[in-house]
Amino acid sequence: MIDTTDIDRWLERYQAAWRSDEPAQIVELFTDDARYFSEPYREPMVGPAAVAEWWSGMGESRLPWTFEYDIVAREGDLYVVRATTR
């Protein structure tokens, strides 16, 4: 059985940031060298500040949504998550 405590906590913080669109919460989710791909074939945003600016600007906290996920695999601190947002 895969221990998912760390990724479950991270995903809880991810959802909280999504609900709030609060830049400080978003920045805390990502490392300094994070690359965030918002769409296939689009250049990624690089770094937490760029992600937070884009994410909070989308205003998705005002929309109704649901988020479900499964942990597919883990190796050390790397997790594979399959998630669906509606």
N, CA, C and O atoms as a Maestro MAE file, in Angstrom:
{
 s_m_m2io_version
 :::
 2.0.0
}

f_m_ct {
 s_m_title
 :::
 protein
 m_atom[344] {
  # First column is atom index #
  i_m_mmod_type
  r_m_x_coord
  r_m_y_coord
  r_m_z_coord
  i_m_residue_number
  s_m_chain_name
  s_m_pdb_residue_name
  s_m_pdb_atom_name
  i_m_atomic_number
  :::
  1 25 0.838 -1.182 0.000 1 A "MET " " N  " 7
  2 3 0.000 0.000 0.000 1 A "MET " " CA " 6
  3 2 0.881 1.242 0.000 1 A "MET " " C  " 6
  4 15 1.872 1.313 0.726 1 A "MET " " O  " 8
  5 25 0.514 2.210 -0.813 2 A "ILE " " N  " 7
  6 3 1.282 3.446 -0.949 2 A "ILE " " CA " 6
  7 2 0.906 4.399 0.184 2 A "ILE " " C  " 6
  8 15 -0.276 4.649 0.420 2 A "ILE " " O  " 8
  9 25 1.923 4.938 0.893 3 A "ASP " " N  " 7
  10 3 1.670 5.960 1.905 3 A "ASP " " CA " 6
  11 2 1.458 7.278 1.170 3 A "ASP " " C  " 6
  12 15 2.368 7.778 0.509 3 A "ASP " " O  " 8
  13 25 0.272 7.831 1.282 4 A "THR " " N  " 7
  14 3 -0.083 9.029 0.517 4 A "THR " " CA " 6
  15 2 -0.235 10.277 1.387 4 A "THR " " C  " 6
  16 15 -0.739 11.294 0.911 4 A "THR " " O  " 8
  17 25 0.184 10.222 2.629 5 A "THR " " N  " 7
  18 3 -0.017 11.338 3.553 5 A "THR " " CA " 6
  19 2 0.502 12.658 2.986 5 A "THR " " C  " 6
  20 15 -0.215 13.659 3.002 5 A "THR " " O  " 8
  21 25 1.737 12.673 2.487 6 A "ASP " " N  " 7
  22 3 2.327 13.921 1.989 6 A "ASP " " CA " 6
  23 2 1.562 14.480 0.799 6 A "ASP " " C  " 6
  24 15 1.254 15.671 0.763 6 A "ASP " " O  " 8
  25 25 1.257 13.638 -0.163 7 A "ILE " " N  " 7
  26 3 0.562 14.136 -1.356 7 A "ILE " " CA " 6
  27 2 -0.887 14.497 -1.028 7 A "ILE " " C  " 6
  28 15 -1.429 15.439 -1.606 7 A "ILE " " O  " 8
  29 25 -1.514 13.773 -0.124 8 A "ASP " " N  " 7
  30 3 -2.873 14.150 0.290 8 A "ASP " " CA " 6
  31 2 -2.883 15.547 0.902 8 A "ASP " " C  " 6
  32 15 -3.769 16.349 0.606 8 A "ASP " " O  " 8
  33 25 -1.905 15.840 1.750 9 A "ARG " " N  " 7
  34 3 -1.807 17.183 2.343 9 A "ARG " " CA " 6
  35 2 -1.587 18.238 1.268 9 A "ARG " " C  " 6
  36 15 -2.208 19.301 1.293 9 A "ARG " " O  " 8
  37 25 -0.694 17.934 0.319 10 A "TRP " " N  " 7
  38 3 -0.414 18.899 -0.745 10 A "TRP " " CA " 6
  39 2 -1.681 19.141 -1.564 10 A "TRP " " C  " 6
  40 15 -1.993 20.284 -1.897 10 A "TRP " " O  " 8
  41 25 -2.406 18.079 -1.888 11 A "LEU " " N  " 7
  42 3 -3.630 18.227 -2.679 11 A "LEU " " CA " 6
  43 2 -4.718 18.976 -1.905 11 A "LEU " " C  " 6
  44 15 -5.527 19.674 -2.516 11 A "LEU " " O  " 8
  45 25 -4.754 18.850 -0.597 12 A "GLU " " N  " 7
  46 3 -5.684 19.645 0.212 12 A "GLU " " CA " 6
  47 2 -5.337 21.125 0.109 12 A "GLU " " C  " 6
  48 15 -6.226 21.963 -0.039 12 A "GLU " " O  " 8
  49 25 -4.044 21.449 0.187 13 A "ARG " " N  " 7
  50 3 -3.600 22.844 0.048 13 A "ARG " " CA " 6
  51 2 -3.869 23.360 -1.369 13 A "ARG " " C  " 6
  52 15 -4.226 24.524 -1.553 13 A "ARG " " O  " 8
  53 25 -3.698 22.498 -2.358 14 A "TYR " " N  " 7
  54 3 -3.973 22.842 -3.756 14 A "TYR " " CA " 6
  55 2 -5.439 23.243 -3.917 14 A "TYR " " C  " 6
  56 15 -5.751 24.266 -4.528 14 A "TYR " " O  " 8
  57 25 -6.328 22.429 -3.364 15 A "GLN " " N  " 7
  58 3 -7.759 22.730 -3.469 15 A "GLN " " CA " 6
  59 2 -8.115 24.001 -2.691 15 A "GLN " " C  " 6
  60 15 -8.943 24.788 -3.149 15 A "GLN " " O  " 8
  61 25 -7.508 24.207 -1.536 16 A "ALA " " N  " 7
  62 3 -7.760 25.428 -0.765 16 A "ALA " " CA " 6
  63 2 -7.325 26.658 -1.551 16 A "ALA " " C  " 6
  64 15 -8.019 27.675 -1.550 16 A "ALA " " O  " 8
  65 25 -6.184 26.569 -2.217 17 A "ALA " " N  " 7
  66 3 -5.716 27.691 -3.031 17 A "ALA " " CA " 6
  67 2 -6.656 27.930 -4.206 17 A "ALA " " C  " 6
  68 15 -6.902 29.075 -4.584 17 A "ALA " " O  " 8
  69 25 -7.168 26.877 -4.768 18 A "TRP " " N  " 7
  70 3 -8.105 26.983 -5.890 18 A "TRP " " CA " 6
  71 2 -9.405 27.653 -5.443 18 A "TRP " " C  " 6
  72 15 -9.985 28.456 -6.173 18 A "TRP " " O  " 8
  73 25 -9.851 27.310 -4.234 19 A "ARG " " N  " 7
  74 3 -11.078 27.918 -3.711 19 A "ARG " " CA " 6
  75 2 -10.893 29.397 -3.415 19 A "ARG " " C  " 6
  76 15 -11.847 30.170 -3.511 19 A "ARG " " O  " 8
  77 25 -9.687 29.801 -3.059 20 A "SER " " N  " 7
  78 3 -9.460 31.186 -2.636 20 A "SER " " CA " 6
  79 2 -8.869 32.089 -3.720 20 A "SER " " C  " 6
  80 15 -9.092 33.300 -3.699 20 A "SER " " O  " 8
  81 25 -8.115 31.515 -4.670 21 A "ASP " " N  " 7
  82 3 -7.347 32.298 -5.648 21 A "ASP " " CA " 6
  83 2 -6.380 33.255 -4.958 21 A "ASP " " C  " 6
  84 15 -5.995 34.272 -5.535 21 A "ASP " " O  " 8
  85 25 -5.992 32.939 -3.741 22 A "GLU " " N  " 7
  86 3 -5.080 33.775 -2.961 22 A "GLU " " CA " 6
  87 2 -3.637 33.525 -3.409 22 A "GLU " " C  " 6
  88 15 -3.128 32.415 -3.252 22 A "GLU " " O  " 8
  89 25 -2.963 34.559 -3.972 23 A "PRO " " N  " 7
  90 3 -1.602 34.356 -4.485 23 A "PRO " " CA " 6
  91 2 -0.634 33.732 -3.482 23 A "PRO " " C  " 6
  92 15 0.176 32.887 -3.864 23 A "PRO " " O  " 8
  93 25 -0.696 34.121 -2.223 24 A "ALA " " N  " 7
  94 3 0.239 33.567 -1.235 24 A "ALA " " CA " 6
  95 2 0.036 32.060 -1.064 24 A "ALA " " C  " 6
  96 15 1.010 31.325 -0.900 24 A "ALA " " O  " 8
  97 25 -1.195 31.596 -1.100 25 A "GLN " " N  " 7
  98 3 -1.466 30.159 -0.993 25 A "GLN " " CA " 6
  99 2 -0.965 29.423 -2.231 25 A "GLN " " C  " 6
  100 15 -0.456 28.307 -2.132 25 A "GLN " " O  " 8
  101 25 -1.108 30.040 -3.373 26 A "ILE " " N  " 7
  102 3 -0.656 29.427 -4.630 26 A "ILE " " CA " 6
  103 2 0.866 29.311 -4.640 26 A "ILE " " C  " 6
  104 15 1.407 28.252 -4.960 26 A "ILE " " O  " 8
  105 25 1.551 30.388 -4.293 27 A "VAL " " N  " 7
  106 3 3.017 30.399 -4.285 27 A "VAL " " CA " 6
  107 2 3.577 29.296 -3.394 27 A "VAL " " C  " 6
  108 15 4.586 28.679 -3.737 27 A "VAL " " O  " 8
  109 25 2.933 29.040 -2.250 28 A "GLU " " N  " 7
  110 3 3.420 28.022 -1.313 28 A "GLU " " CA " 6
  111 2 3.395 26.607 -1.892 28 A "GLU " " C  " 6
  112 15 4.076 25.720 -1.378 28 A "GLU " " O  " 8
  113 25 2.634 26.390 -2.933 29 A "LEU " " N  " 7
  114 3 2.505 25.053 -3.514 29 A "LEU " " CA " 6
  115 2 3.688 24.654 -4.393 29 A "LEU " " C  " 6
  116 15 3.921 23.465 -4.610 29 A "LEU " " O  " 8
  117 25 4.432 25.626 -4.897 30 A "PHE " " N  " 7
  118 3 5.402 25.356 -5.950 30 A "PHE " " CA " 6
  119 2 6.827 25.711 -5.555 30 A "PHE " " C  " 6
  120 15 7.062 26.633 -4.774 30 A "PHE " " O  " 8
  121 25 7.776 24.958 -6.112 31 A "THR " " N  " 7
  122 3 9.196 25.238 -5.911 31 A "THR " " CA " 6
  123 2 9.616 26.387 -6.818 31 A "THR " " C  " 6
  124 15 8.900 26.745 -7.753 31 A "THR " " O  " 8
  125 25 10.771 26.955 -6.536 32 A "ASP " " N  " 7
  126 3 11.257 28.097 -7.321 32 A "ASP " " CA " 6
  127 2 11.425 27.769 -8.800 32 A "ASP " " C  " 6
  128 15 11.292 28.654 -9.646 32 A "ASP " " O  " 8
  129 25 11.718 26.508 -9.125 33 A "ASP " " N  " 7
  130 3 11.939 26.129 -10.521 33 A "ASP " " CA " 6
  131 2 10.722 25.442 -11.149 33 A "ASP " " C  " 6
  132 15 10.843 24.776 -12.177 33 A "ASP " " O  " 8
  133 25 9.556 25.607 -10.530 34 A "ALA " " N  " 7
  134 3 8.333 24.964 -11.043 34 A "ALA " " CA " 6
  135 2 8.035 25.412 -12.470 34 A "ALA " " C  " 6
  136 15 8.254 26.563 -12.847 34 A "ALA " " O  " 8
  137 25 7.533 24.469 -13.237 35 A "ARG " " N  " 7
  138 3 7.047 24.749 -14.592 35 A "ARG " " CA " 6
  139 2 5.607 24.279 -14.625 35 A "ARG " " C  " 6
  140 15 5.333 23.101 -14.393 35 A "ARG " " O  " 8
  141 25 4.675 25.191 -14.912 36 A "TYR " " N  " 7
  142 3 3.241 24.908 -14.841 36 A "TYR " " CA " 6
  143 2 2.667 25.021 -16.248 36 A "TYR " " C  " 6
  144 15 2.692 26.085 -16.866 36 A "TYR " " O  " 8
  145 25 2.156 23.907 -16.732 37 A "PHE " " N  " 7
  146 3 1.574 23.858 -18.067 37 A "PHE " " CA " 6
  147 2 0.055 23.974 -17.930 37 A "PHE " " C  " 6
  148 15 -0.580 23.107 -17.329 37 A "PHE " " O  " 8
  149 25 -0.524 25.027 -18.477 38 A "SER " " N  " 7
  150 3 -1.972 25.219 -18.364 38 A "SER " " CA " 6
  151 2 -2.733 24.601 -19.528 38 A "SER " " C  " 6
  152 15 -3.932 24.346 -19.422 38 A "SER " " O  " 8
  153 25 -2.049 24.361 -20.625 39 A "GLU " " N  " 7
  154 3 -2.676 23.766 -21.809 39 A "GLU " " CA " 6
  155 2 -1.613 23.015 -22.601 39 A "GLU " " C  " 6
  156 15 -0.434 23.363 -22.543 39 A "GLU " " O  " 8
  157 25 -2.025 21.980 -23.345 40 A "PRO " " N  " 7
  158 3 -1.064 21.306 -24.216 40 A "PRO " " CA " 6
  159 2 -0.486 22.289 -25.243 40 A "PRO " " C  " 6
  160 15 -1.205 23.139 -25.768 40 A "PRO " " O  " 8
  161 25 0.781 22.170 -25.519 41 A "TYR " " N  " 7
  162 3 1.496 22.938 -26.536 41 A "TYR " " CA " 6
  163 2 1.706 24.400 -26.154 41 A "TYR " " C  " 6
  164 15 2.329 25.134 -26.921 41 A "TYR " " O  " 8
  165 25 1.224 24.844 -25.023 42 A "ARG " " N  " 7
  166 3 1.466 26.216 -24.568 42 A "ARG " " CA " 6
  167 2 2.749 26.210 -23.748 42 A "ARG " " C  " 6
  168 15 3.029 25.253 -23.025 42 A "ARG " " O  " 8
  169 25 3.520 27.273 -23.864 43 A "GLU " " N  " 7
  170 3 4.729 27.391 -23.055 43 A "GLU " " CA " 6
  171 2 4.332 27.421 -21.576 43 A "GLU " " C  " 6
  172 15 3.307 28.004 -21.221 43 A "GLU " " O  " 8
  173 25 5.131 26.801 -20.724 44 A "PRO " " N  " 7
  174 3 4.780 26.782 -19.300 44 A "PRO " " CA " 6
  175 2 5.066 28.116 -18.623 44 A "PRO " " C  " 6
  176 15 5.895 28.904 -19.081 44 A "PRO " " O  " 8
  177 25 4.365 28.345 -17.534 45 A "MET " " N  " 7
  178 3 4.730 29.427 -16.639 45 A "MET " " CA " 6
  179 2 5.891 28.897 -15.807 45 A "MET " " C  " 6
  180 15 5.909 27.716 -15.460 45 A "MET " " O  " 8
  181 25 6.850 29.740 -15.486 46 A "VAL " " N  " 7
  182 3 8.027 29.293 -14.748 46 A "VAL " " CA " 6
  183 2 8.111 30.061 -13.430 46 A "VAL " " C  " 6
  184 15 8.143 31.292 -13.411 46 A "VAL " " O  " 8
  185 25 8.147 29.311 -12.337 47 A "GLY " " N  " 7
  186 3 8.276 29.891 -11.007 47 A "GLY " " CA " 6
  187 2 6.929 30.174 -10.365 47 A "GLY " " C  " 6
  188 15 5.934 30.396 -11.054 47 A "GLY " " O  " 8
  189 25 6.907 30.163 -9.037 48 A "PRO " " N  " 7
  190 3 5.663 30.333 -8.299 48 A "PRO " " CA " 6
  191 2 4.959 31.664 -8.547 48 A "PRO " " C  " 6
  192 15 3.730 31.700 -8.607 48 A "PRO " " O  " 8
  193 25 5.696 32.741 -8.691 49 A "ALA " " N  " 7
  194 3 5.065 34.052 -8.894 49 A "ALA " " CA " 6
  195 2 4.293 34.084 -10.217 49 A "ALA " " C  " 6
  196 15 3.183 34.613 -10.275 49 A "ALA " " O  " 8
  197 25 4.875 33.522 -11.271 50 A "ALA " " N  " 7
  198 3 4.198 33.491 -12.569 50 A "ALA " " CA " 6
  199 2 2.940 32.632 -12.501 50 A "ALA " " C  " 6
  200 15 1.906 32.995 -13.062 50 A "ALA " " O  " 8
  201 25 3.026 31.504 -11.819 51 A "VAL " " N  " 7
  202 3 1.866 30.628 -11.673 51 A "VAL " " CA " 6
  203 2 0.770 31.350 -10.891 51 A "VAL " " C  " 6
  204 15 -0.394 31.333 -11.291 51 A "VAL " " O  " 8
  205 25 1.138 31.979 -9.783 52 A "ALA " " N  " 7
  206 3 0.157 32.670 -8.935 52 A "ALA " " CA " 6
  207 2 -0.528 33.812 -9.683 52 A "ALA " " C  " 6
  208 15 -1.734 34.012 -9.539 52 A "ALA " " O  " 8
  209 25 0.231 34.557 -10.475 53 A "GLU " " N  " 7
  210 3 -0.360 35.666 -11.240 53 A "GLU " " CA " 6
  211 2 -1.395 35.138 -12.233 53 A "GLU " " C  " 6
  212 15 -2.506 35.660 -12.318 53 A "GLU " " O  " 8
  213 25 -1.021 34.095 -12.985 54 A "TRP " " N  " 7
  214 3 -1.952 33.521 -13.960 54 A "TRP " " CA " 6
  215 2 -3.160 32.920 -13.260 54 A "TRP " " C  " 6
  216 15 -4.302 33.196 -13.629 54 A "TRP " " O  " 8
  217 25 -2.903 32.091 -12.243 55 A "TRP " " N  " 7
  218 3 -3.948 31.343 -11.561 55 A "TRP " " CA " 6
  219 2 -4.958 32.282 -10.904 55 A "TRP " " C  " 6
  220 15 -6.164 32.123 -11.093 55 A "TRP " " O  " 8
  221 25 -4.478 33.255 -10.138 56 A "SER " " N  " 7
  222 3 -5.410 34.158 -9.452 56 A "SER " " CA " 6
  223 2 -6.167 35.021 -10.460 56 A "SER " " C  " 6
  224 15 -7.303 35.418 -10.204 56 A "SER " " O  " 8
  225 25 -5.553 35.311 -11.591 57 A "GLY " " N  " 7
  226 3 -6.221 36.085 -12.633 57 A "GLY " " CA " 6
  227 2 -7.349 35.338 -13.327 57 A "GLY " " C  " 6
  228 15 -8.233 35.955 -13.920 57 A "GLY " " O  " 8
  229 25 -7.323 34.013 -13.255 58 A "MET " " N  " 7
  230 3 -8.376 33.216 -13.887 58 A "MET " " CA " 6
  231 2 -9.699 33.334 -13.131 58 A "MET " " C  " 6
  232 15 -10.766 33.197 -13.729 58 A "MET " " O  " 8
  233 25 -9.639 33.585 -11.828 59 A "GLY " " N  " 7
  234 3 -10.842 33.774 -11.032 59 A "GLY " " CA " 6
  235 2 -11.721 32.547 -10.902 59 A "GLY " " C  " 6
  236 15 -12.937 32.673 -10.751 59 A "GLY " " O  " 8
  237 25 -11.136 31.375 -10.956 60 A "GLU " " N  " 7
  238 3 -11.929 30.154 -10.912 60 A "GLU " " CA " 6
  239 2 -12.536 29.871 -9.541 60 A "GLU " " C  " 6
  240 15 -13.379 28.985 -9.409 60 A "GLU " " O  " 8
  241 25 -12.115 30.614 -8.523 61 A "SER " " N  " 7
  242 3 -12.711 30.422 -7.196 61 A "SER " " CA " 6
  243 2 -14.198 30.798 -7.211 61 A "SER " " C  " 6
  244 15 -14.962 30.369 -6.346 61 A "SER " " O  " 8
  245 25 -14.592 31.591 -8.187 62 A "ARG " " N  " 7
  246 3 -15.997 32.017 -8.286 62 A "ARG " " CA " 6
  247 2 -16.877 31.000 -9.001 62 A "ARG " " C  " 6
  248 15 -18.097 31.156 -9.037 62 A "ARG " " O  " 8
  249 25 -16.275 29.963 -9.570 63 A "LEU " " N  " 7
  250 3 -17.022 28.955 -10.321 63 A "LEU " " CA " 6
  251 2 -17.265 27.712 -9.467 63 A "LEU " " C  " 6
  252 15 -16.427 27.363 -8.636 63 A "LEU " " O  " 8
  253 25 -18.396 27.043 -9.659 64 A "PRO " " N  " 7
  254 3 -18.588 25.766 -8.958 64 A "PRO " " CA " 6
  255 2 -17.720 24.690 -9.622 64 A "PRO " " C  " 6
  256 15 -17.646 24.618 -10.848 64 A "PRO " " O  " 8
  257 25 -17.072 23.865 -8.816 65 A "TRP " " N  " 7
  258 3 -16.240 22.799 -9.355 65 A "TRP " " CA " 6
  259 2 -16.120 21.671 -8.336 65 A "TRP " " C  " 6
  260 15 -16.355 21.852 -7.141 65 A "TRP " " O  " 8
  261 25 -15.752 20.519 -8.844 66 A "THR " " N  " 7
  262 3 -15.429 19.370 -8.002 66 A "THR " " CA " 6
  263 2 -14.071 18.846 -8.436 66 A "THR " " C  " 6
  264 15 -13.648 19.046 -9.574 66 A "THR " " O  " 8
  265 25 -13.396 18.177 -7.518 67 A "PHE " " N  " 7
  266 3 -12.057 17.663 -7.773 67 A "PHE " " CA " 6
  267 2 -11.955 16.278 -7.149 67 A "PHE " " C  " 6
  268 15 -12.168 16.113 -5.948 67 A "PHE " " O  " 8
  269 25 -11.631 15.294 -7.962 68 A "GLU " " N  " 7
  270 3 -11.442 13.923 -7.498 68 A "GLU " " CA " 6
  271 2 -10.078 13.447 -7.960 68 A "GLU " " C  " 6
  272 15 -9.626 13.799 -9.050 68 A "GLU " " O  " 8
  273 25 -9.426 12.647 -7.134 69 A "TYR " " N  " 7
  274 3 -8.102 12.164 -7.535 69 A "TYR " " CA " 6
  275 2 -7.829 10.767 -6.995 69 A "TYR " " C  " 6
  276 15 -8.436 10.313 -6.026 69 A "TYR " " O  " 8
  277 25 -6.893 10.109 -7.663 70 A "ASP " " N  " 7
  278 3 -6.357 8.819 -7.240 70 A "ASP " " CA " 6
  279 2 -4.845 8.906 -7.299 70 A "ASP " " C  " 6
  280 15 -4.289 9.504 -8.221 70 A "ASP " " O  " 8
  281 25 -4.181 8.315 -6.324 71 A "ILE " " N  " 7
  282 3 -2.728 8.207 -6.351 71 A "ILE " " CA " 6
  283 2 -2.405 6.946 -7.148 71 A "ILE " " C  " 6
  284 15 -2.791 5.844 -6.761 71 A "ILE " " O  " 8
  285 25 -1.708 7.112 -8.241 72 A "VAL " " N  " 7
  286 3 -1.407 5.997 -9.131 72 A "VAL " " CA " 6
  287 2 -0.102 5.303 -8.739 72 A "VAL " " C  " 6
  288 15 -0.008 4.076 -8.777 72 A "VAL " " O  " 8
  289 25 0.908 6.102 -8.361 73 A "ALA " " N  " 7
  290 3 2.212 5.526 -8.034 73 A "ALA " " CA " 6
  291 2 3.012 6.502 -7.187 73 A "ALA " " C  " 6
  292 15 2.722 7.697 -7.120 73 A "ALA " " O  " 8
  293 25 4.040 5.941 -6.538 74 A "ARG " " N  " 7
  294 3 4.955 6.766 -5.747 74 A "ARG " " CA " 6
  295 2 6.338 6.161 -5.820 74 A "ARG " " C  " 6
  296 15 6.507 4.944 -5.748 74 A "ARG " " O  " 8
  297 25 7.330 7.032 -5.964 75 A "GLU " " N  " 7
  298 3 8.737 6.637 -5.845 75 A "GLU " " CA " 6
  299 2 9.435 7.754 -5.085 75 A "GLU " " C  " 6
  300 15 9.639 8.840 -5.627 75 A "GLU " " O  " 8
  301 25 9.804 7.497 -3.832 76 A "GLY " " N  " 7
  302 3 10.393 8.539 -2.987 76 A "GLY " " CA " 6
  303 2 9.378 9.648 -2.769 76 A "GLY " " C  " 6
  304 15 8.261 9.404 -2.312 76 A "GLY " " O  " 8
  305 25 9.784 10.886 -3.103 77 A "ASP " " N  " 7
  306 3 8.862 12.008 -2.935 77 A "ASP " " CA " 6
  307 2 8.172 12.398 -4.248 77 A "ASP " " C  " 6
  308 15 7.588 13.477 -4.350 77 A "ASP " " O  " 8
  309 25 8.242 11.522 -5.244 78 A "LEU " " N  " 7
  310 3 7.575 11.745 -6.524 78 A "LEU " " CA " 6
  311 2 6.288 10.920 -6.565 78 A "LEU " " C  " 6
  312 15 6.316 9.709 -6.344 78 A "LEU " " O  " 8
  313 25 5.185 11.562 -6.841 79 A "TYR " " N  " 7
  314 3 3.876 10.887 -6.927 79 A "TYR " " CA " 6
  315 2 3.298 11.079 -8.310 79 A "TYR " " C  " 6
  316 15 3.534 12.095 -8.962 79 A "TYR " " O  " 8
  317 25 2.545 10.098 -8.746 80 A "VAL " " N  " 7
  318 3 1.749 10.203 -9.971 80 A "VAL " " CA " 6
  319 2 0.290 10.236 -9.518 80 A "VAL " " C  " 6
  320 15 -0.195 9.321 -8.852 80 A "VAL " " O  " 8
  321 25 -0.398 11.323 -9.901 81 A "VAL " " N  " 7
  322 3 -1.778 11.537 -9.497 81 A "VAL " " CA " 6
  323 2 -2.642 11.639 -10.748 81 A "VAL " " C  " 6
  324 15 -2.321 12.376 -11.680 81 A "VAL " " O  " 8
  325 25 -3.730 10.899 -10.755 82 A "ARG " " N  " 7
  326 3 -4.731 11.028 -11.823 82 A "ARG " " CA " 6
  327 2 -5.895 11.806 -11.201 82 A "ARG " " C  " 6
  328 15 -6.509 11.360 -10.231 82 A "ARG " " O  " 8
  329 25 -6.185 12.970 -11.772 83 A "ALA " " N  " 7
  330 3 -7.216 13.836 -11.186 83 A "ALA " " CA " 6
  331 2 -8.220 14.268 -12.246 83 A "ALA " " C  " 6
  332 15 -7.896 14.394 -13.427 83 A "ALA " " O  " 8
  333 25 -9.438 14.488 -11.791 84 A "THR " " N  " 7
  334 3 -10.496 14.981 -12.659 84 A "THR " " CA " 6
  335 2 -11.133 16.195 -11.987 84 A "THR " " C  " 6
  336 15 -11.517 16.153 -10.818 84 A "THR " " O  " 8
  337 25 -11.233 17.253 -12.743 85 A "THR " " N  " 7
  338 3 -11.900 18.463 -12.268 85 A "THR " " CA " 6
  339 2 -13.102 18.696 -13.155 85 A "THR " " C  " 6
  340 15 -13.005 18.654 -14.382 85 A "THR " " O  " 8
  341 25 -14.228 18.941 -12.527 86 A "ARG " " N  " 7
  342 3 -15.443 19.249 -13.286 86 A "ARG " " CA " 6
  343 2 -15.968 20.589 -12.837 86 A "ARG " " C  " 6
  344 15 -16.990 21.053 -13.343 86 A "ARG " " O  " 8
  :::
 }
 m_bond[343] {
  # First column is bond index #
  i_m_from
  i_m_to
  i_m_order
  :::
  1 1 2 1
  2 2 3 1
  3 3 4 2
  4 3 5 1
  5 5 6 1
  6 6 7 1
  7 7 8 2
  8 7 9 1
  9 9 10 1
  10 10 11 1
  11 11 12 2
  12 11 13 1
  13 13 14 1
  14 14 15 1
  15 15 16 2
  16 15 17 1
  17 17 18 1
  18 18 19 1
  19 19 20 2
  20 19 21 1
  21 21 22 1
  22 22 23 1
  23 23 24 2
  24 23 25 1
  25 25 26 1
  26 26 27 1
  27 27 28 2
  28 27 29 1
  29 29 30 1
  30 30 31 1
  31 31 32 2
  32 31 33 1
  33 33 34 1
  34 34 35 1
  35 35 36 2
  36 35 37 1
  37 37 38 1
  38 38 39 1
  39 39 40 2
  40 39 41 1
  41 41 42 1
  42 42 43 1
  43 43 44 2
  44 43 45 1
  45 45 46 1
  46 46 47 1
  47 47 48 2
  48 47 49 1
  49 49 50 1
  50 50 51 1
  51 51 52 2
  52 51 53 1
  53 53 54 1
  54 54 55 1
  55 55 56 2
  56 55 57 1
  57 57 58 1
  58 58 59 1
  59 59 60 2
  60 59 61 1
  61 61 62 1
  62 62 63 1
  63 63 64 2
  64 63 65 1
  65 65 66 1
  66 66 67 1
  67 67 68 2
  68 67 69 1
  69 69 70 1
  70 70 71 1
  71 71 72 2
  72 71 73 1
  73 73 74 1
  74 74 75 1
  75 75 76 2
  76 75 77 1
  77 77 78 1
  78 78 79 1
  79 79 80 2
  80 79 81 1
  81 81 82 1
  82 82 83 1
  83 83 84 2
  84 83 85 1
  85 85 86 1
  86 86 87 1
  87 87 88 2
  88 87 89 1
  89 89 90 1
  90 90 91 1
  91 91 92 2
  92 91 93 1
  93 93 94 1
  94 94 95 1
  95 95 96 2
  96 95 97 1
  97 97 98 1
  98 98 99 1
  99 99 100 2
  100 99 101 1
  101 101 102 1
  102 102 103 1
  103 103 104 2
  104 103 105 1
  105 105 106 1
  106 106 107 1
  107 107 108 2
  108 107 109 1
  109 109 110 1
  110 110 111 1
  111 111 112 2
  112 111 113 1
  113 113 114 1
  114 114 115 1
  115 115 116 2
  116 115 117 1
  117 117 118 1
  118 118 119 1
  119 119 120 2
  120 119 121 1
  121 121 122 1
  122 122 123 1
  123 123 124 2
  124 123 125 1
  125 125 126 1
  126 126 127 1
  127 127 128 2
  128 127 129 1
  129 129 130 1
  130 130 131 1
  131 131 132 2
  132 131 133 1
  133 133 134 1
  134 134 135 1
  135 135 136 2
  136 135 137 1
  137 137 138 1
  138 138 139 1
  139 139 140 2
  140 139 141 1
  141 141 142 1
  142 142 143 1
  143 143 144 2
  144 143 145 1
  145 145 146 1
  146 146 147 1
  147 147 148 2
  148 147 149 1
  149 149 150 1
  150 150 151 1
  151 151 152 2
  152 151 153 1
  153 153 154 1
  154 154 155 1
  155 155 156 2
  156 155 157 1
  157 157 158 1
  158 158 159 1
  159 159 160 2
  160 159 161 1
  161 161 162 1
  162 162 163 1
  163 163 164 2
  164 163 165 1
  165 165 166 1
  166 166 167 1
  167 167 168 2
  168 167 169 1
  169 169 170 1
  170 170 171 1
  171 171 172 2
  172 171 173 1
  173 173 174 1
  174 174 175 1
  175 175 176 2
  176 175 177 1
  177 177 178 1
  178 178 179 1
  179 179 180 2
  180 179 181 1
  181 181 182 1
  182 182 183 1
  183 183 184 2
  184 183 185 1
  185 185 186 1
  186 186 187 1
  187 187 188 2
  188 187 189 1
  189 189 190 1
  190 190 191 1
  191 191 192 2
  192 191 193 1
  193 193 194 1
  194 194 195 1
  195 195 196 2
  196 195 197 1
  197 197 198 1
  198 198 199 1
  199 199 200 2
  200 199 201 1
  201 201 202 1
  202 202 203 1
  203 203 204 2
  204 203 205 1
  205 205 206 1
  206 206 207 1
  207 207 208 2
  208 207 209 1
  209 209 210 1
  210 210 211 1
  211 211 212 2
  212 211 213 1
  213 213 214 1
  214 214 215 1
  215 215 216 2
  216 215 217 1
  217 217 218 1
  218 218 219 1
  219 219 220 2
  220 219 221 1
  221 221 222 1
  222 222 223 1
  223 223 224 2
  224 223 225 1
  225 225 226 1
  226 226 227 1
  227 227 228 2
  228 227 229 1
  229 229 230 1
  230 230 231 1
  231 231 232 2
  232 231 233 1
  233 233 234 1
  234 234 235 1
  235 235 236 2
  236 235 237 1
  237 237 238 1
  238 238 239 1
  239 239 240 2
  240 239 241 1
  241 241 242 1
  242 242 243 1
  243 243 244 2
  244 243 245 1
  245 245 246 1
  246 246 247 1
  247 247 248 2
  248 247 249 1
  249 249 250 1
  250 250 251 1
  251 251 252 2
  252 251 253 1
  253 253 254 1
  254 254 255 1
  255 255 256 2
  256 255 257 1
  257 257 258 1
  258 258 259 1
  259 259 260 2
  260 259 261 1
  261 261 262 1
  262 262 263 1
  263 263 264 2
  264 263 265 1
  265 265 266 1
  266 266 267 1
  267 267 268 2
  268 267 269 1
  269 269 270 1
  270 270 271 1
  271 271 272 2
  272 271 273 1
  273 273 274 1
  274 274 275 1
  275 275 276 2
  276 275 277 1
  277 277 278 1
  278 278 279 1
  279 279 280 2
  280 279 281 1
  281 281 282 1
  282 282 283 1
  283 283 284 2
  284 283 285 1
  285 285 286 1
  286 286 287 1
  287 287 288 2
  288 287 289 1
  289 289 290 1
  290 290 291 1
  291 291 292 2
  292 291 293 1
  293 293 294 1
  294 294 295 1
  295 295 296 2
  296 295 297 1
  297 297 298 1
  298 298 299 1
  299 299 300 2
  300 299 301 1
  301 301 302 1
  302 302 303 1
  303 303 304 2
  304 303 305 1
  305 305 306 1
  306 306 307 1
  307 307 308 2
  308 307 309 1
  309 309 310 1
  310 310 311 1
  311 311 312 2
  312 311 313 1
  313 313 314 1
  314 314 315 1
  315 315 316 2
  316 315 317 1
  317 317 318 1
  318 318 319 1
  319 319 320 2
  320 319 321 1
  321 321 322 1
  322 322 323 1
  323 323 324 2
  324 323 325 1
  325 325 326 1
  326 326 327 1
  327 327 328 2
  328 327 329 1
  329 329 330 1
  330 330 331 1
  331 331 332 2
  332 331 333 1
  333 333 334 1
  334 334 335 1
  335 335 336 2
  336 335 337 1
  337 337 338 1
  338 338 339 1
  339 339 340 2
  340 339 341 1
  341 341 342 1
  342 342 343 1
  343 343 344 2
  :::
 }
}
